[in-house]
């Protein structure tokens, strides 16, 4: 059994995103003549203040999440997005390309060497052993997956527009969000804010 940490990586984004959003928004007011090299940030801020957030939907950002199945269930609740996810129906973890083992996500809330982490690891190992026995007995991957743990690693490609990503961060970075969701959402938000400050420096967003 392999144990890995959760992560999230930006893999694609619309070029010149802030400039595109400004152009799209200014069409509404026929003020394209006011576009300058540095006018996008202020324009986007005004659109957000006036709640004219539909202009934020003209771009897209794709992120690759490596997380457990529980976190993936929360990801796909965001409706205005497109998803592609590793399928336990078709992926056979007994094959050599997977090292003939399952991969699980390390829980971020238990200390190394703790009883809780030891109990968790033992449970995952038991699931792995029974999964392999079911495959060896002739069960298909979609049948054998019934015993796989919630901690099973999955990969999800999520594409959404900036408006939906803003909504995502407001929900998933909050103190009320699940710890394993916050583990990937908070660093991801910081990277978004670094790349596209006019869109993702959410002043009302509090990590604590």
C-alpha positions, 0 to 999 in steps of 0.5 A: 500500500502506498500513502501519499499527501493530497495536492492540487495543481493548476494545469491550464488557464485562459491566456490574458484572463483579466484582460479578456474579462475586461474586454467582455465587460466593457462591451456591455457599456461600449467603453472599449476605448477606455482599455489601457495596459493597466486598466483591467484590475480596476475594472474587474474590481468595479464589476465585483462591487456592482455584483456584475459577476457574469463577466467573470464567466468568460474564462476558465481554469483547470486544476488537477486534484489528488485527494481521497474519495471523500474530498472528491465527493465535495468537489463535484457538488460544484455544479458549474464546472466540468469534471474527469475523475479516475474510475474505480470501475475500470482501473484495476489496482492489481495490475503492475502499472499500479504496483499491484497495490492501492494508493491512499491519501494520508489524513492531515489531522492525525499525528505521525505515530498516533494510535489513530493513524495506526488504526487507519493504516491497518484498516486500509491494508485490510481493504487492500488485501481483500480487494486483491483477493476478490480480483484474484477470485475473478471479481471485476474491478467494479465489483471489488471496489466495494471494499475500497476505503474512503481514503483511496487516492483519486485524481480529479480534473476540474474546470470552472470559470473564475466566478465559480472558483471564487464561490469554491474558495469561499466555501472550501477555505472556511474554518467550517470546511472539512480539514482535508478539503482545506488542505488542498483549497487554501494553498490553491487559493493562495496560488490563484490570488498570486496569479490573478490578484484582481479576481481572487484576492477575496478580502472577505475570505478568512482561513481561520 
